[in-house]
Amino acid sequence: MYYFIINQNADENGRNEIHNFFVCEHLPASHNRITLGWFTSEYEALQYARCNGFPNADGCYYCCNNIHHG
């Protein structure tokens, strides 16, 4: 299981980045983090985020590259 957070601030493309909390070295500032929770994969975290208020969620290039689209 992996613990994921999402940046509450969208990037310049309007996407909120998902991060694998315990491995990413590029986390947003602590006051900009929203907990997504524990998931078995980054795909599950992405699906959860998109169904819970972040339809433009995207993976971090560094820690969630499989779900990073730009």
C-alpha positions in Angstrom: 0.0 0.0 0.0 1.1 3.5 -0.8 0.1 6.8 0.8 -1.0 9.6 -1.6 -1.6 13.3 -1.3 -2.7 15.9 -3.9 -1.7 19.5 -4.3 -4.8 21.6 -3.7 -3.3 24.3 -6.1 -3.5 23.5 -9.8 -0.5 23.9 -11.9 -0.3 26.2 -15.0 -2.2 23.6 -17.0 -5.1 23.4 -14.5 -4.0 20.0 -13.1 -3.7 19.0 -9.4 -0.7 16.8 -9.0 -0.8 13.5 -7.0 2.2 12.6 -5.0 3.4 9.3 -3.4 4.0 10.9 0.0 6.8 8.7 1.4 9.0 8.6 -1.7 8.5 11.9 -3.5 11.2 14.6 -3.1 8.9 17.2 -4.8 6.0 17.5 -2.5 3.9 20.7 -2.3 4.1 22.9 0.7 2.4 21.3 3.7 -0.4 23.8 3.7 -1.2 22.9 0.1 -1.5 19.2 0.6 -4.8 17.2 0.8 -4.7 13.6 1.9 -6.1 11.1 -0.6 -5.2 8.1 1.6 -3.7 4.6 1.2 -4.0 2.8 -2.2 -2.5 -0.2 -3.8 -1.5 1.8 -6.9 -1.2 5.3 -8.3 -4.0 4.4 -10.7 -6.4 3.9 -7.8 -5.3 7.2 -6.2 -5.9 8.9 -9.5 -9.4 7.4 -9.9 -10.3 8.4 -6.3 -9.0 12.0 -6.8 -11.0 12.4 -10.1 -14.2 11.1 -8.4 -13.7 13.3 -5.4 -13.4 16.9 -6.6 -10.2 16.8 -8.7 -11.4 15.9 -12.2 -8.1 17.2 -13.7 -5.8 15.3 -11.3 -2.5 14.2 -12.8 0.5 12.3 -11.5 3.7 13.8 -10.4 6.5 13.4 -13.0 8.9 12.2 -10.3 6.9 9.8 -8.2 3.8 8.9 -10.2 5.2 8.9 -13.7 2.8 6.1 -14.8 -0.2 8.5 -14.4 1.7 11.7 -15.4 0.3 13.2 -18.6 1.8 16.6 -18.7 
